[in-house]
Amino acid sequence: MNLFKAVIDKVSHAIAWLLVQPIVFYQKFITPYTPPSCRFTPTCSEYARQAILKHGPIKGLALAIWRILRCNPWGGSGYDPVP
């Protein structure tokens, strides 16, 4: 049973790493050339990166999507850390 958990942890880590790579690319190569417009701190891309690394690929991606959905003129703003 411990071997099964170890394999699941490795697969989860690999999927999280794959999900984070496009975010890092966006942060390094696209964001510097666009004007700042994020309503929240940390930015949505940084929030997504932190959520995926902290909570894993499934819950982290769900938190990131929920954050992006809240980023609208009627949504909130300000400091919103990853839970």
C-alpha positions in Angstrom: 0.0 0.0 0.0 2.9 2.4 0.7 4.3 1.8 -2.8 0.9 2.8 -4.3 0.9 6.0 -2.3 4.5 6.8 -3.4 3.5 6.3 -7.0 0.5 8.5 -6.7 2.6 11.2 -5.0 5.2 11.1 -7.8 2.5 11.3 -10.5 0.8 14.1 -8.7 4.1 16.0 -8.4 4.8 15.4 -12.1 1.4 16.7 -13.2 1.7 19.8 -10.9 5.1 20.5 -12.5 3.6 20.2 -16.0 0.8 22.6 -15.0 3.2 25.2 -13.5 5.5 25.3 -16.6 3.1 27.4 -18.8 2.5 29.8 -15.9 6.2 30.3 -15.4 6.6 30.9 -19.2 3.8 33.5 -19.1 5.4 35.2 -16.0 8.8 35.4 -17.6 8.1 36.1 -21.3 4.7 37.7 -21.6 3.9 39.6 -18.4 7.0 41.9 -18.6 5.6 43.3 -21.9 2.0 44.0 -20.8 0.8 46.8 -18.5 -0.1 45.8 -14.9 -3.8 45.2 -14.6 -4.3 42.7 -11.8 -6.9 43.6 -9.2 -5.4 41.2 -6.6 -2.2 40.6 -4.8 -0.5 38.2 -5.6 -1.3 38.3 -9.3 -3.6 35.7 -10.7 -0.7 33.8 -12.4 1.3 33.8 -9.1 -1.7 32.7 -7.2 -2.3 29.8 -9.6 1.4 28.8 -9.4 1.4 28.8 -5.6 -2.0 27.0 -5.4 -0.9 24.2 -7.7 2.4 23.7 -5.8 0.8 23.9 -2.4 -2.5 21.9 -2.9 -1.6 19.7 -5.9 -2.9 19.6 -9.4 -6.6 19.1 -8.8 -7.4 21.4 -5.9 -4.8 23.9 -7.0 -6.2 24.2 -10.5 -9.7 24.5 -9.0 -8.5 27.3 -6.7 -6.8 29.1 -9.6 -9.9 28.8 -11.8 -12.1 30.2 -9.0 -9.7 33.1 -8.6 -9.8 33.9 -12.3 -13.6 33.8 -12.3 -13.6 36.4 -9.4 -11.3 38.7 -11.4 -14.0 40.9 -12.9 -15.3 44.5 -12.4 -17.9 43.3 -9.9 -15.5 41.0 -8.0 -13.2 42.0 -5.2 -9.7 43.2 -5.1 -6.8 43.5 -2.7 -4.7 41.0 -0.8 -5.9 37.4 -1.5 -3.4 34.8 -0.5 -3.6 31.1 -1.3 -5.5 29.3 1.5 
